[in-house]
Amino acid sequence: MTRLSYSKMGDFVQCPRKFWLSHIKGIPLEQNKYLIAGKETHEILYQSTLESDWKGFILNHPKYIEYKQAMDNYIVYQENLIKAGGSPVPEFAEIKYRDEELDFSLVIDRVDKFAGKRLLSDYKTDRLPEEGKHDRQLLLYVHFFNKNNPTKPITHYAPFFVKARKTADIKPVDPVLVQETVDWMLRTKWDIENRGKESNMFPVCTDNHCVFCTHRTSGMCKQGMEYINKKIGRAHV
């Protein structure tokens, strides 16, 4: 069975067939404009944390104009962090963990320490931010970070919506919610591993996410193609 991550589990929850195609059959999603923009934005923001002149690095980056809204939002985010007593250089950035016991891997975008808080954040490129949408992922990341850094526990968490003007609420870590999230992960992991590898055990779940799924546009998922053609219209195909 493939090593799991939150994004892979998210694929399974969103559409089991998408998980089967991507992570069991081994057909990767094509790099559409949304995936490319997300990856490039993440990389620019991470590289800026390594620079003493982080703001100059962003403003003079060759991709600044292309991702101007996201870059300007990030500059405001950093400046607000400084005003709150923090540093533009996070305490941790791009932290990679691989939990051998659970065969689970993850990358945490950043951890900042300020005003008595230790804040875990993740960069999100949602066009329409939805409150609470990413809580499960962040709480799971809190669990693994605290497991590996027991003397520097995360006290708060929040996504940073790089494309939006909205600033997400910073939430305190609730140990009960963290445990509930870990329990969800274990249940989902068990469900995935006990389905075997046959495609019929991973049914298609058609919804508006089919619009962005390249398994549909590549012809690998005909149910998704039929759904979009019938329910949303050929303008999206």
Number of C-alpha atoms within 10 A of each C-alpha: 11 12 13 19 18 18 13 16 17 15 17 23 15 17 19 21 23 30 25 23 18 17 18 16 13 11 14 12 15 13 11 11 9 10 14 11 15 15 12 13 21 17 12 17 21 17 15 18 20 13 14 11 11 18 19 11 18 21 15 10 15 10 14 17 13 11 17 14 14 19 23 19 19 20 17 12 17 19 15 14 17 14 11 11 12 19 16 21 19 20 16 14 20 18 12 11 15 15 14 9 6 12 13 16 16 19 15 20 19 19 21 21 21 16 9 9 15 18 23 29 22 22 19 17 21 13 10 10 20 10 10 11 10 14 17 18 17 23 25 21 25 24 19 19 21 14 13 13 11 9 8 12 18 23 17 21 25 21 25 22 24 27 21 17 13 12 14 16 12 14 13 14 19 11 12 9 14 19 14 14 20 18 13 14 20 13 11 16 18 11 12 22 11 11 12 13 14 10 16 12 14 19 14 19 17 17 14 13 12 23 17 15 17 18 21 21 16 12 11 14 18 14 15 24 21 14 17 22 14 10 10 14 11 10 7 10 13
